[in-house]
Amino acid sequence: MEEGAWSFGARVSENQRRVFGIAYGVLGNSADAEDVAQEAFLRAYQKFDSLREAPKFRAWVNRIAFRLALNRQRAQRRRWARDAAWHRSEIGTAVDGAKNAEQQILLDQLRREIENLPEKLRRVLQLSLIDDMEAEDVAAVLGIPAGTVRSRLHTARKLLLETMQ
């Protein structure tokens, strides 16, 4: 096995959980997240030789996954807008029992409130909390300073707290 292929394989192994987590945090669906993760690694493999600084692979592949997930999410929203009635009926059938129904209602409300946040706050919240990324990693994915990430995260939490009360 050639050196470059082993190096790429090792990097995939080191980063696949995080890449999947980023995609899942944006999409909320395992199958779509797996597709995005595979596509992110395929694109990274195609451009791997052009990566000049190997230590930056993690941030680079995270950014690829995040952008692909956003693109897929936009496509899904367009599809969901066309199929809104069907989508609502599918969510309704997933609730089982009074306790699960209450939890589902709260989760649905939280997801709606997160979706209603301004995009710049929503993205920081998704990467920071849902994907459990540090501010520096979120900053690398979004291309903004870590201090801005912390500020936006604080603002997003404050807005969610106000709307959920």
C-alpha positions in Angstrom: 0.0 0.0 0.0 1.4 3.4 -0.9 2.1 6.0 1.8 -0.5 8.5 0.6 -3.3 6.0 0.6 -2.4 4.8 4.1 -2.2 8.4 5.3 -5.6 9.2 3.9 -7.1 6.0 5.4 -5.7 6.9 8.8 -7.2 10.4 8.6 -10.6 9.0 7.6 -10.5 6.7 10.6 -9.6 9.5 12.9 -12.3 11.8 11.6 -15.3 9.7 10.5 -17.3 10.0 13.7 -16.9 13.8 13.8 -17.7 14.2 10.1 -20.8 12.0 10.5 -21.8 14.0 13.7 -21.5 17.3 11.8 -23.7 16.0 9.0 -26.2 14.5 11.5 -26.4 17.7 13.5 -27.4 19.6 10.4 -29.6 17.0 8.8 -31.1 15.1 11.8 -31.1 11.8 9.8 -28.6 9.0 10.0 -29.0 7.8 6.4 -28.5 11.3 5.0 -25.6 12.0 7.3 -23.9 8.8 6.2 -24.3 9.9 2.5 -22.9 13.3 3.3 -20.0 11.8 5.2 -19.1 9.5 2.4 -19.3 12.3 -0.1 -17.1 14.5 2.1 -14.4 11.9 2.3 -14.7 11.2 -1.5 -14.2 14.9 -2.2 -11.4 15.0 0.3 -9.7 12.0 -1.3 -9.9 13.6 -4.7 -8.2 16.7 -3.5 -6.0 15.1 -0.8 -2.7 15.5 -2.7 -3.3 19.2 -3.0 -3.7 19.7 0.7 -0.5 21.5 1.7 -0.7 21.3 5.4 -1.6 17.8 6.6 -2.5 18.9 10.2 -5.3 21.0 8.7 -7.1 17.9 7.3 -9.5 17.8 10.2 -10.8 21.3 9.8 -10.8 20.9 6.0 -12.9 17.8 5.9 -15.2 19.2 8.6 -15.8 22.2 6.4 -16.5 20.0 3.4 -19.0 17.9 5.4 -20.7 21.0 6.8 -21.1 22.6 3.4 -22.4 19.4 1.8 -24.9 18.9 4.7 -26.2 22.5 4.3 -26.6 21.9 0.6 -28.6 18.7 1.3 -30.6 20.4 3.9 -31.6 23.1 1.4 -32.6 20.5 -1.1 -34.7 18.7 1.6 -36.5 21.9 2.5 -37.5 22.4 -1.1 -38.7 18.8 -1.3 -40.5 19.1 2.1 -42.2 22.3 1.0 -43.7 20.3 -2.0 -44.6 17.4 0.2 -45.6 19.3 3.4 -48.9 17.4 4.1 -47.3 14.0 3.8 -44.3 15.0 6.0 -46.6 16.2 8.8 -48.6 12.9 8.8 -45.4 10.9 9.0 -44.2 12.8 12.1 -47.6 12.3 13.7 -47.4 8.5 13.4 -44.0 8.4 15.2 -45.5 9.4 18.6 -46.2 6.4 20.9 -47.8 6.9 24.4 -48.4 9.9 26.5 -44.9 10.3 27.9 -43.3 9.9 24.5 -45.9 12.3 23.0 -44.9 15.0 25.6 -41.3 14.5 24.9 -41.9 14.6 21.1 -43.8 17.8 21.5 -41.0 19.4 23.4 -38.4 18.2 20.9 -40.5 19.4 18.0 -40.9 22.8 19.7 -37.2 23.0 20.4 -36.3 22.0 16.8 -38.8 24.6 15.5 -37.3 27.3 17.7 -33.8 26.4 16.6 -34.9 26.5 13.0 -36.4 30.0 13.7 -33.0 31.3 14.9 -31.1 33.5 12.5 -28.9 31.2 10.4 -25.6 32.5 11.8 -26.8 31.6 15.3 -28.4 28.3 14.3 -25.2 27.0 12.6 -23.0 27.8 15.7 -25.6 26.2 18.0 -25.8 23.1 15.8 -22.0 22.6 15.6 -21.3 23.5 19.2 -24.0 21.7 21.1 -25.4 19.0 18.8 -22.0 18.0 17.3 -20.1 18.7 20.6 -17.5 20.8 18.8 -15.1 23.2 20.6 -15.4 26.9 19.7 -12.1 26.7 17.8 -13.3 23.8 15.7 -16.6 25.6 15.0 -14.6 28.7 14.0 -12.5 26.7 11.6 -15.6 25.1 10.0 -17.4 28.4 9.6 -14.4 30.6 8.9 -15.0 33.0 11.8 -13.1 33.9 15.0 -13.6 31.7 18.0 -14.7 34.7 20.0 -17.5 35.3 17.5 -18.5 31.6 17.9 -18.8 32.0 21.7 -20.7 35.3 21.4 -23.2 33.7 18.9 -23.6 30.6 21.0 -24.4 32.8 24.1 -27.0 34.8 22.1 -28.6 31.6 20.6 -28.9 30.0 24.0 -30.4 33.2 25.4 -33.0 33.5 22.6 -33.9 29.8 23.0 -34.4 30.1 26.7 -36.6 33.1 26.2 -38.8 31.4 23.6 -39.1 28.1 25.4 -40.3 29.5 28.7 
